[in-house]
């Protein structure tokens, strides 16, 4: 199963969906597309997703969104738990798209990043 956490208004997200369906998914695995703005993550789900992605938590955040600054997430001393809560409460802060396959995940920025999940 391939899961794509998708925002249909985002060109990178649309391009990643297209890349997966036309180029990467040669085995025709089932694909689930989740519009995460309509179905936000819980903190526990975000922690699990972060574990699949690896790297710093802020890498899975859209730090250029107005909410990031408004919520003071750029301040010193902000904890990971506060960041998880912020993403759960404001899903626009989640980097997009994110593709999950076989216990691994990748952010599709650029869309070609997800190709590594199919190697």
The first five atom37 places (N, CA, C, CB, O) and aatype in JSON, in Angstrom:
{
  "aatype": [20, 20, 20, 20, 20, 20, 20, 20, 20, 20, 20, 20, 20, 20, 20, 20, 20, 20, 20, 20, 20, 20, 20, 20, 20, 20, 20, 20, 20, 20, 20, 20, 20, 20, 20, 20, 20, 20, 20, 20, 20, 20, 20, 20, 20, 20, 20, 20, 20, 20, 20, 20, 20, 20, 20, 20, 20, 20, 20, 20, 20, 20, 20, 20, 20, 20, 20, 20, 20, 20, 20, 20, 20, 20, 20, 20, 20, 20, 20, 20, 20, 20, 20, 20, 20, 20, 20, 20, 20, 20, 20, 20, 20, 20, 20, 20, 20, 20, 20, 20, 20, 20, 20, 20, 20, 20, 20, 20, 20, 20, 20, 20, 20, 20, 20, 20, 20, 20, 20],
  "atom_mask": [
    [1, 1, 1, 1, 1],
    [1, 1, 1, 1, 1],
    [1, 1, 1, 1, 1],
    [1, 1, 1, 1, 1],
    [1, 1, 1, 1, 1],
    [1, 1, 1, 1, 1],
    [1, 1, 1, 1, 1],
    [1, 1, 1, 1, 1],
    [1, 1, 1, 1, 1],
    [1, 1, 1, 1, 1],
    [1, 1, 1, 1, 1],
    [1, 1, 1, 1, 1],
    [1, 1, 1, 1, 1],
    [1, 1, 1, 1, 1],
    [1, 1, 1, 1, 1],
    [1, 1, 1, 1, 1],
    [1, 1, 1, 1, 1],
    [1, 1, 1, 1, 1],
    [1, 1, 1, 1, 1],
    [1, 1, 1, 1, 1],
    [1, 1, 1, 1, 1],
    [1, 1, 1, 1, 1],
    [1, 1, 1, 1, 1],
    [1, 1, 1, 1, 1],
    [1, 1, 1, 1, 1],
    [1, 1, 1, 1, 1],
    [1, 1, 1, 1, 1],
    [1, 1, 1, 1, 1],
    [1, 1, 1, 1, 1],
    [1, 1, 1, 1, 1],
    [1, 1, 1, 1, 1],
    [1, 1, 1, 1, 1],
    [1, 1, 1, 1, 1],
    [1, 1, 1, 1, 1],
    [1, 1, 1, 1, 1],
    [1, 1, 1, 1, 1],
    [1, 1, 1, 1, 1],
    [1, 1, 1, 1, 1],
    [1, 1, 1, 1, 1],
    [1, 1, 1, 1, 1],
    [1, 1, 1, 1, 1],
    [1, 1, 1, 1, 1],
    [1, 1, 1, 1, 1],
    [1, 1, 1, 1, 1],
    [1, 1, 1, 1, 1],
    [1, 1, 1, 1, 1],
    [1, 1, 1, 1, 1],
    [1, 1, 1, 1, 1],
    [1, 1, 1, 1, 1],
    [1, 1, 1, 1, 1],
    [1, 1, 1, 1, 1],
    [1, 1, 1, 1, 1],
    [1, 1, 1, 1, 1],
    [1, 1, 1, 1, 1],
    [1, 1, 1, 1, 1],
    [1, 1, 1, 1, 1],
    [1, 1, 1, 1, 1],
    [1, 1, 1, 1, 1],
    [1, 1, 1, 1, 1],
    [1, 1, 1, 1, 1],
    [1, 1, 1, 1, 1],
    [1, 1, 1, 1, 1],
    [1, 1, 1, 1, 1],
    [1, 1, 1, 1, 1],
    [1, 1, 1, 1, 1],
    [1, 1, 1, 1, 1],
    [1, 1, 1, 1, 1],
    [1, 1, 1, 1, 1],
    [1, 1, 1, 1, 1],
    [1, 1, 1, 1, 1],
    [1, 1, 1, 1, 1],
    [1, 1, 1, 1, 1],
    [1, 1, 1, 1, 1],
    [1, 1, 1, 1, 1],
    [1, 1, 1, 1, 1],
    [1, 1, 1, 1, 1],
    [1, 1, 1, 1, 1],
    [1, 1, 1, 1, 1],
    [1, 1, 1, 1, 1],
    [1, 1, 1, 1, 1],
    [1, 1, 1, 1, 1],
    [1, 1, 1, 1, 1],
    [1, 1, 1, 1, 1],
    [1, 1, 1, 1, 1],
    [1, 1, 1, 1, 1],
    [1, 1, 1, 1, 1],
    [1, 1, 1, 1, 1],
    [1, 1, 1, 1, 1],
    [1, 1, 1, 1, 1],
    [1, 1, 1, 1, 1],
    [1, 1, 1, 1, 1],
    [1, 1, 1, 1, 1],
    [1, 1, 1, 1, 1],
    [1, 1, 1, 1, 1],
    [1, 1, 1, 1, 1],
    [1, 1, 1, 1, 1],
    [1, 1, 1, 1, 1],
    [1, 1, 1, 1, 1],
    [1, 1, 1, 1, 1],
    [1, 1, 1, 1, 1],
    [1, 1, 1, 1, 1],
    [1, 1, 1, 1, 1],
    [1, 1, 1, 1, 1],
    [1, 1, 1, 1, 1],
    [1, 1, 1, 1, 1],
    [1, 1, 1, 1, 1],
    [1, 1, 1, 1, 1],
    [1, 1, 1, 1, 1],
    [1, 1, 1, 1, 1],
    [1, 1, 1, 1, 1],
    [1, 1, 1, 1, 1],
    [1, 1, 1, 1, 1],
    [1, 1, 1, 1, 1],
    [1, 1, 1, 1, 1],
    [1, 1, 1, 1, 1],
    [1, 1, 1, 1, 1],
    [1, 1, 1, 1, 1],
    [1, 1, 1, 1, 1],
    [1, 1, 1, 1, 1]
  ],
  "atom_positions": [
    [[0.84, -1.18, 0.0], [0.0, 0.0, 0.0], [0.89, 1.24, 0.0], [-0.96, 0.0, 1.22], [1.84, 1.34, 0.77]],
    [[0.55, 2.15, -0.86], [1.22, 3.45, -0.93], [0.23, 4.48, -0.41], [1.69, 3.8, -2.41], [-0.93, 4.5, -0.82]],
    [[0.68, 5.31, 0.5], [-0.17, 6.38, 1.02], [0.46, 7.71, 0.67], [-0.37, 6.24, 2.56], [1.65, 7.94, 0.9]],
    [[-0.35, 8.59, 0.12], [0.12, 9.93, -0.23], [-0.69, 10.93, 0.59], [-0.02, 10.21, -1.78], [-1.91, 11.03, 0.46]],
    [[0.01, 11.67, 1.43], [-0.63, 12.75, 2.19], [-0.55, 13.98, 1.3], [0.07, 12.99, 3.61], [0.53, 14.5, 1.01]],
    [[-1.71, 14.43, 0.87], [-1.85, 15.27, -0.3], [-2.68, 16.53, 0.0], [-2.49, 14.49, -1.43], [-3.63, 16.5, 0.78]],
    [[-2.29, 17.61, -0.66], [-3.08, 18.84, -0.68], [-3.33, 19.13, -2.16], [-2.34, 20.05, 0.05], [-2.41, 19.51, -2.88]],
    [[-4.58, 18.97, -2.61], [-4.86, 19.12, -4.04], [-4.61, 20.53, -4.58], [-6.27, 18.75, -4.31], [-4.52, 20.71, -5.79]],
    [[-4.49, 21.51, -3.7], [-4.22, 22.88, -4.16], [-2.74, 23.14, -4.39], [-4.76, 23.88, -3.14], [-2.36, 24.2, -4.9]],
    [[-1.9, 22.19, -4.02], [-0.44, 22.35, -4.11], [0.07, 21.69, -5.39], [0.26, 21.73, -2.87], [-0.17, 20.51, -5.64]],
    [[0.78, 22.46, -6.2], [1.29, 21.92, -7.47], [2.31, 20.81, -7.25], [1.93, 23.04, -8.29], [2.32, 19.84, -8.01]],
    [[3.15, 20.9, -6.23], [4.13, 19.84, -5.95], [3.41, 18.56, -5.53], [5.12, 20.28, -4.84], [3.82, 17.45, -5.89]],
    [[2.34, 18.73, -4.77], [1.58, 17.57, -4.33], [0.89, 16.89, -5.53], [0.53, 17.99, -3.28], [0.91, 15.66, -5.65]],
    [[0.31, 17.68, -6.39], [-0.32, 17.12, -7.6], [0.72, 16.43, -8.48], [-1.04, 18.22, -8.4], [0.47, 15.35, -9.01]],
    [[1.89, 17.05, -8.62], [2.95, 16.47, -9.46], [3.46, 15.16, -8.85], [4.11, 17.47, -9.62], [3.79, 14.23, -9.59]],
    [[3.53, 15.09, -7.55], [3.97, 13.86, -6.9], [2.95, 12.74, -7.11], [4.2, 14.09, -5.4], [3.34, 11.61, -7.4]],
    [[1.68, 13.04, -6.97], [0.63, 12.04, -7.24], [0.75, 11.52, -8.66], [-0.78, 12.65, -7.01], [0.65, 10.32, -8.9]],
    [[0.97, 12.42, -9.59], [1.12, 12.03, -11.0], [2.36, 11.16, -11.2], [1.19, 13.28, -11.9], [2.3, 10.16, -11.91]],
    [[3.47, 11.54, -10.59], [4.71, 10.78, -10.72], [4.54, 9.37, -10.17], [5.86, 11.5, -10.0], [4.98, 8.4, -10.8]],
    [[3.92, 9.25, -9.02], [3.7, 7.92, -8.43], [2.83, 7.08, -9.36], [3.05, 8.04, -7.03], [3.15, 5.93, -9.62]],
    [[1.74, 7.65, -9.85], [0.8, 6.86, -10.64], [1.32, 6.51, -12.03], [-0.51, 7.59, -10.76], [0.98, 5.46, -12.56]],
    [[2.14, 7.37, -12.63], [2.56, 7.13, -14.0], [3.96, 6.54, -14.14], [2.5, 8.39, -14.75], [4.25, 5.88, -15.14]],
    [[4.82, 6.75, -13.16], [6.22, 6.35, -13.32], [6.69, 5.38, -12.23], [7.1, 7.57, -13.31], [7.27, 4.34, -12.54]],
    [[6.45, 5.71, -11.0], [7.04, 4.95, -9.89], [6.31, 3.65, -9.58], [7.07, 5.79, -8.66], [6.95, 2.64, -9.28]],
    [[5.01, 3.66, -9.63], [4.21, 2.52, -9.18], [4.02, 1.5, -10.31], [2.83, 3.0, -8.67], [2.91, 1.25, -10.77]],
    [[5.13, 0.93, -10.75], [5.08, -0.01, -11.87], [4.41, -1.33, -11.5], [6.49, -0.28, -12.37], [3.94, -2.05, -12.38]],
    [[4.35, -1.66, -10.2], [3.7, -2.89, -9.75], [2.21, -2.7, -9.52], [4.36, -3.39, -8.48], [1.51, -3.62, -9.09]],
    [[1.72, -1.5, -9.79], [0.3, -1.18, -9.59], [-0.19, -1.49, -8.18], [-0.55, -1.94, -10.59], [-1.27, -2.05, -7.99]],
    [[0.63, -1.1, -7.2], [0.23, -1.26, -5.8], [-0.97, -0.35, -5.52], [1.41, -0.94, -4.84], [-1.12, 0.69, -6.16]],
    [[-1.81, -0.73, -4.57], [-2.91, 0.16, -4.2], [-2.38, 1.47, -3.65], [-3.84, -0.53, -3.17], [-1.38, 1.5, -2.93]],
    [[-3.06, 2.56, -4.0], [-2.65, 3.9, -3.54], [-3.82, 4.51, -2.78], [-2.23, 4.81, -4.75], [-4.95, 4.55, -3.27]],
    [[-3.52, 4.98, -1.59], [-4.5, 5.72, -0.8], [-4.05, 7.18, -0.77], [-4.63, 5.13, 0.67], [-2.92, 7.48, -0.39]],
    [[-4.93, 8.07, -1.18], [-4.63, 9.49, -1.13], [-5.42, 10.09, 0.03], [-4.98, 10.21, -2.49], [-6.65, 10.0, 0.08]],
    [[-4.69, 10.7, 0.96], [-5.29, 11.29, 2.14], [-5.13, 12.81, 2.06], [-4.64, 10.72, 3.45], [-4.01, 13.32, 2.03]],
    [[-6.23, 13.5, 2.02], [-6.19, 14.97, 2.06], [-6.07, 15.38, 3.53], [-7.46, 15.62, 1.38], [-7.07, 15.5, 4.24]],
    [[-4.84, 15.59, 3.96], [-4.57, 15.79, 5.38], [-5.16, 17.08, 5.94], [-3.1, 15.79, 5.61], [-5.28, 17.22, 7.16]],
    [[-5.54, 18.03, 5.08], [-6.2, 19.24, 5.59], [-7.63, 18.92, 6.01], [-6.19, 20.36, 4.51], [-8.18, 19.57, 6.9]],
    [[-8.23, 17.92, 5.37], [-9.59, 17.48, 5.72], [-9.57, 16.44, 6.83], [-10.3, 16.92, 4.48], [-10.52, 16.33, 7.61]],
    [[-8.49, 15.68, 6.89], [-8.34, 14.63, 7.89], [-7.0, 14.84, 8.6], [-8.42, 13.2, 7.24], [-6.02, 14.17, 8.28]],
    [[-6.95, 15.78, 9.55], [-5.67, 16.09, 10.19], [-5.11, 14.91, 11.0], [-5.82, 17.3, 11.1], [-5.86, 14.03, 11.43]],
    [[-3.83, 14.92, 11.18], [-3.13, 13.93, 11.97], [-3.33, 14.18, 13.46], [-1.65, 13.92, 11.63], [-3.54, 15.31, 13.89]],
    [[-3.27, 13.11, 14.24], [-3.14, 13.24, 15.68], [-1.66, 13.4, 15.99], [-3.76, 12.0, 16.44], [-0.81, 13.17, 15.13]],
    [[-1.35, 13.78, 17.21], [0.05, 13.91, 17.61], [0.74, 12.55, 17.48], [0.16, 14.44, 19.07], [1.88, 12.49, 17.02]],
    [[0.08, 11.49, 17.87], [0.67, 10.15, 17.78], [0.96, 9.78, 16.33], [-0.26, 9.1, 18.42], [2.02, 9.21, 16.03]],
    [[0.05, 10.08, 15.43], [0.27, 9.8, 14.01], [1.44, 10.61, 13.46], [-1.0, 10.08, 13.2], [2.22, 10.11, 12.65]],
    [[1.55, 11.86, 13.89], [2.66, 12.71, 13.45], [3.99, 12.16, 13.93], [2.47, 14.15, 13.95], [4.98, 12.18, 13.19]],
    [[4.02, 11.67, 15.15], [5.27, 11.09, 15.67], [5.66, 9.86, 14.87], [5.12, 10.73, 17.16], [6.84, 9.67, 14.58]],
    [[4.69, 9.03, 14.52], [4.98, 7.84, 13.73], [5.47, 8.23, 12.33], [3.74, 6.95, 13.63], [6.4, 7.62, 11.81]],
    [[4.83, 9.22, 11.73], [5.25, 9.69, 10.41], [6.66, 10.27, 10.46], [4.27, 10.75, 9.88], [7.47, 10.0, 9.57]],
    [[6.95, 11.04, 11.49], [8.28, 11.62, 11.66], [9.34, 10.52, 11.78], [8.32, 12.55, 12.9], [10.43, 10.63, 11.23]],
    [[9.0, 9.45, 12.51], [9.95, 8.34, 12.66], [10.25, 7.7, 11.3], [9.38, 7.29, 13.64], [11.39, 7.29, 11.05]],
    [[9.26, 7.62, 10.43], [9.48, 7.06, 9.08], [10.34, 7.99, 8.23], [8.13, 6.81, 8.37], [11.18, 7.54, 7.45]],
    [[10.13, 9.29, 8.4], [10.89, 10.26, 7.6], [12.32, 10.39, 8.09], [10.2, 11.62, 7.65], [13.25, 10.53, 7.3]],
    [[12.5, 10.34, 9.42], [13.81, 10.59, 9.99], [14.15, 12.07, 9.86], [14.89, 9.73, 9.31], [13.36, 12.85, 9.34]],
    [[15.3, 12.45, 10.32], [15.74, 13.84, 10.22], [15.07, 14.74, 11.25], [15.47, 14.37, 8.84], [14.24, 14.29, 12.04]],
    [[15.42, 16.0, 11.23], [14.85, 16.96, 12.18], [13.35, 17.14, 11.97], [15.56, 18.31, 12.06], [12.86, 17.11, 10.83]],
    [[12.63, 17.31, 13.05], [11.18, 17.49, 12.98], [10.8, 18.68, 12.12], [10.61, 17.66, 14.38], [9.83, 18.62, 11.36]],
    [[11.54, 19.75, 12.22], [11.21, 20.95, 11.44], [11.28, 20.72, 9.93], [12.14, 22.09, 11.82], [10.7, 21.47, 9.15]],
    [[12.0, 19.67, 9.5], [12.05, 19.36, 8.07], [10.69, 18.94, 7.52], [13.07, 18.26, 7.81], [10.44, 19.07, 6.33]],
    [[9.81, 18.45, 8.39], [8.48, 18.06, 7.92], [7.46, 19.17, 8.14], [8.03, 16.79, 8.63], [6.26, 18.95, 8.06]],
    [[7.98, 20.38, 8.42], [7.11, 21.53, 8.63], [7.31, 22.58, 7.55], [7.36, 22.14, 10.01], [8.4, 22.74, 7.0]],
    [[6.23, 23.29, 7.28], [6.28, 24.43, 6.36], [6.55, 25.67, 7.2], [4.93, 24.57, 5.52], [5.63, 26.33, 7.68]],
    [[7.81, 25.98, 7.37], [8.22, 27.08, 8.24], [7.93, 28.45, 7.63], [9.69, 26.97, 8.55], [8.05, 29.47, 8.31]],
    [[7.55, 28.48, 6.35], [7.24, 29.76, 5.7], [5.76, 30.13, 5.81], [7.65, 29.7, 4.23], [5.36, 31.21, 5.36]],
    [[4.94, 29.25, 6.4], [3.52, 29.57, 6.59], [3.36, 30.63, 7.67], [2.71, 28.3, 6.95], [4.12, 30.66, 8.64]],
    [[2.37, 31.49, 7.51], [2.11, 32.56, 8.49], [1.88, 31.99, 9.88], [0.91, 33.4, 8.05], [2.3, 32.59, 10.87]],
    [[1.22, 30.85, 9.97], [0.92, 30.24, 11.27], [2.19, 29.91, 12.05], [0.1, 28.97, 11.08], [2.19, 29.97, 13.28]],
    [[3.25, 29.57, 11.34], [4.5, 29.22, 11.99], [5.0, 30.39, 12.83], [5.56, 28.82, 10.94], [5.37, 30.22, 13.99]],
    [[5.01, 31.56, 12.24], [5.46, 32.75, 12.97], [4.42, 33.19, 13.99], [5.76, 33.89, 11.99], [4.77, 33.56, 15.12]],
    [[3.16, 33.17, 13.6], [2.09, 33.61, 14.5], [2.07, 32.8, 15.79], [0.74, 33.5, 13.81], [1.83, 33.35, 16.87]],
    [[2.33, 31.51, 15.68], [2.34, 30.64, 16.85], [3.66, 30.7, 17.63], [2.07, 29.21, 16.43], [3.8, 30.06, 18.67]],
    [[4.61, 31.47, 17.11], [5.89, 31.62, 17.8], [6.76, 30.37, 17.73], [5.66, 31.98, 19.24], [7.58, 30.13, 18.61]],
    [[6.57, 29.58, 16.69], [7.31, 28.32, 16.59], [8.77, 28.52, 16.21], [6.66, 27.42, 15.57], [9.58, 27.6, 16.29]],
    [[9.11, 29.73, 15.81], [10.5, 30.05, 15.48], [11.29, 30.5, 16.7], [10.54, 31.12, 14.4], [12.48, 30.79, 16.59]],
    [[10.64, 30.57, 17.86], [11.31, 31.03, 19.09], [12.24, 29.95, 19.64], [10.26, 31.42, 20.16], [12.02, 28.76, 19.44]],
    [[13.28, 30.4, 20.34], [14.18, 29.47, 21.02], [13.39, 28.72, 22.09], [15.4, 30.22, 21.64], [12.49, 29.27, 22.72]],
    [[13.75, 27.47, 22.28], [13.15, 26.7, 23.36], [11.84, 26.0, 23.03], [12.92, 27.57, 24.51], [11.26, 25.34, 23.89]],
    [[11.36, 26.13, 21.79], [10.13, 25.42, 21.41], [10.46, 23.93, 21.35], [9.57, 25.94, 20.02], [11.41, 23.52, 20.68]],
    [[9.67, 23.13, 22.05], [9.95, 21.7, 22.14], [9.32, 20.94, 20.97], [9.43, 21.13, 23.46], [8.43, 21.45, 20.28]],
    [[9.79, 19.73, 20.76], [9.19, 18.88, 19.73], [7.72, 18.64, 20.03], [9.94, 17.54, 19.62], [6.89, 18.64, 19.11]],
    [[7.38, 18.44, 21.3], [5.97, 18.23, 21.65], [5.11, 19.43, 21.25], [5.82, 17.96, 23.16], [3.99, 19.26, 20.79]],
    [[5.64, 20.63, 21.41], [4.91, 21.83, 20.99], [4.77, 21.87, 19.47], [5.63, 23.11, 21.5], [3.73, 22.28, 18.96]],
    [[5.79, 21.45, 18.77], [5.73, 21.42, 17.3], [4.7, 20.4, 16.83], [7.11, 21.1, 16.71], [3.91, 20.68, 15.92]],
    [[4.7, 19.22, 17.43], [3.69, 18.21, 17.07], [2.28, 18.74, 17.31], [3.91, 16.92, 17.88], [1.4, 18.57, 16.47]],
    [[2.07, 19.37, 18.45], [0.75, 19.93, 18.78], [0.36, 21.0, 17.76], [0.75, 20.53, 20.22], [-0.8, 21.09, 17.34]],
    [[1.33, 21.81, 17.36], [1.05, 22.87, 16.39], [0.63, 22.28, 15.04], [2.29, 23.77, 16.21], [-0.32, 22.76, 14.42]],
    [[1.33, 21.25, 14.58], [0.98, 20.63, 13.3], [-0.4, 19.98, 13.41], [2.05, 19.59, 12.88], [-1.21, 20.09, 12.49]],
    [[-0.66, 19.3, 14.51], [-1.96, 18.65, 14.69], [-3.09, 19.68, 14.68], [-1.98, 17.85, 16.01], [-4.16, 19.43, 14.12]],
    [[-2.84, 20.81, 15.29], [-3.87, 21.86, 15.35], [-3.95, 22.73, 14.12], [-3.62, 22.71, 16.52], [-4.98, 23.35, 13.86]],
    [[-2.88, 22.78, 13.36], [-2.79, 23.62, 12.16], [-2.13, 22.79, 11.06], [-1.96, 24.95, 12.44], [-0.94, 22.97, 10.77]],
    [[-2.88, 21.88, 10.44], [-2.27, 20.95, 9.48], [-1.62, 21.62, 8.27], [-3.3, 20.0, 8.99], [-0.85, 20.99, 7.56]],
    [[-1.92, 22.89, 8.04], [-1.26, 23.61, 6.94], [0.25, 23.67, 7.17], [-1.84, 25.05, 6.81], [1.02, 23.9, 6.24]],
    [[0.68, 23.45, 8.42], [2.1, 23.48, 8.76], [2.86, 22.23, 8.31], [2.26, 23.65, 10.24], [4.09, 22.21, 8.31]],
    [[2.14, 21.19, 7.92], [2.79, 19.96, 7.5], [3.33, 20.12, 6.08], [1.82, 18.76, 7.58], [2.63, 20.57, 5.18]],
    [[4.57, 19.74, 5.92], [5.18, 19.76, 4.58], [4.4, 18.81, 3.68], [6.7, 19.38, 4.64], [3.89, 17.79, 4.14]],
    [[4.32, 19.13, 2.42], [3.54, 18.31, 1.51], [4.22, 18.19, 0.16], [2.14, 18.88, 1.32], [5.02, 19.04, -0.24]],
    [[3.9, 17.12, -0.5], [3.21, 15.91, -0.07], [4.17, 15.0, 0.65], [2.57, 15.19, -1.27], [5.39, 15.18, 0.56]],
    [[3.65, 14.03, 1.36], [4.46, 12.98, 1.98], [3.93, 11.65, 1.46], [4.41, 13.05, 3.57], [2.74, 11.38, 1.51]],
    [[4.86, 10.83, 0.97], [4.51, 9.51, 0.46], [5.1, 8.46, 1.4], [5.03, 9.32, -1.0], [6.26, 8.54, 1.8]],
    [[4.26, 7.47, 1.75], [4.68, 6.38, 2.62], [4.52, 5.07, 1.86], [3.86, 6.36, 3.96], [3.48, 4.8, 1.25]],
    [[5.58, 4.28, 1.91], [5.55, 2.97, 1.25], [6.52, 2.03, 1.95], [5.92, 3.1, -0.27], [7.67, 2.39, 2.21]],
    [[6.07, 0.84, 2.27], [6.92, -0.21, 2.85], [7.73, 0.26, 4.06], [7.85, -0.74, 1.81], [8.92, -0.03, 4.16]],
    [[7.08, 0.97, 4.95], [7.74, 1.39, 6.18], [8.75, 2.52, 6.02], [8.42, 0.24, 6.77], [9.55, 2.78, 6.92]],
    [[8.69, 3.18, 4.88], [9.57, 4.34, 4.65], [8.71, 5.49, 4.15], [10.69, 4.01, 3.62], [7.6, 5.28, 3.67]],
    [[9.23, 6.7, 4.28], [8.5, 7.88, 3.84], [9.46, 8.88, 3.22], [7.73, 8.52, 5.01], [10.65, 8.89, 3.51]],
    [[8.89, 9.73, 2.36], [9.67, 10.79, 1.72], [8.75, 11.97, 1.46], [10.33, 10.29, 0.4], [7.57, 11.82, 1.18]],
    [[9.33, 13.15, 1.56], [8.62, 14.39, 1.23], [8.86, 14.66, -0.25], [9.1, 15.6, 2.13], [10.0, 14.66, -0.71]],
    [[7.8, 14.9, -0.98], [7.87, 15.12, -2.42], [8.18, 16.54, -2.8], [6.6, 14.72, -3.06], [7.46, 17.14, -3.6]],
    [[9.23, 17.11, -2.25], [9.68, 18.45, -2.6], [11.18, 18.36, -2.86], [9.35, 19.48, -1.46], [11.97, 18.47, -1.93]],
    [[11.57, 18.17, -4.07], [10.79, 18.08, -5.3], [10.13, 16.7, -5.42], [11.68, 18.36, -6.52], [10.5, 15.77, -4.7]],
    [[9.17, 16.58, -6.31], [8.45, 15.31, -6.46], [9.37, 14.1, -6.67], [7.49, 15.42, -7.62], [9.05, 13.01, -6.22]],
    [[10.49, 14.29, -7.33], [11.41, 13.19, -7.63], [11.97, 12.54, -6.36], [12.54, 13.7, -8.49], [12.48, 11.43, -6.43]],
    [[11.89, 13.22, -5.21], [12.38, 12.65, -3.96], [11.69, 11.34, -3.63], [12.18, 13.63, -2.82], [12.3, 10.47, -3.0]],
    [[10.46, 11.17, -4.03], [9.73, 9.96, -3.67], [10.18, 8.74, -4.47], [8.24, 10.18, -3.87], [9.87, 7.61, -4.08]],
    [[10.88, 8.93, -5.55], [11.33, 7.8, -6.38], [12.2, 6.84, -5.57], [12.12, 8.32, -7.61], [12.21, 5.64, -5.86]],
    [[12.92, 7.33, -4.59], [13.77, 6.48, -3.76], [12.97, 5.42, -3.01], [14.55, 7.33, -2.77], [13.52, 4.38, -2.64]],
    [[11.7, 5.66, -2.77], [10.84, 4.68, -2.08], [10.56, 3.47, -2.95], [9.53, 5.33, -1.66], [10.09, 2.44, -2.45]],
    [[10.83, 3.58, -4.24], [10.49, 2.51, -5.18], [11.73, 1.77, -5.68], [9.73, 3.08, -6.37], [11.63, 0.9, -6.55]],
    [[12.9, 2.12, -5.14], [14.15, 1.42, -5.53], [14.22, 0.05, -4.9], [15.38, 2.24, -5.14], [15.19, -0.67, -5.11]]
  ]
}
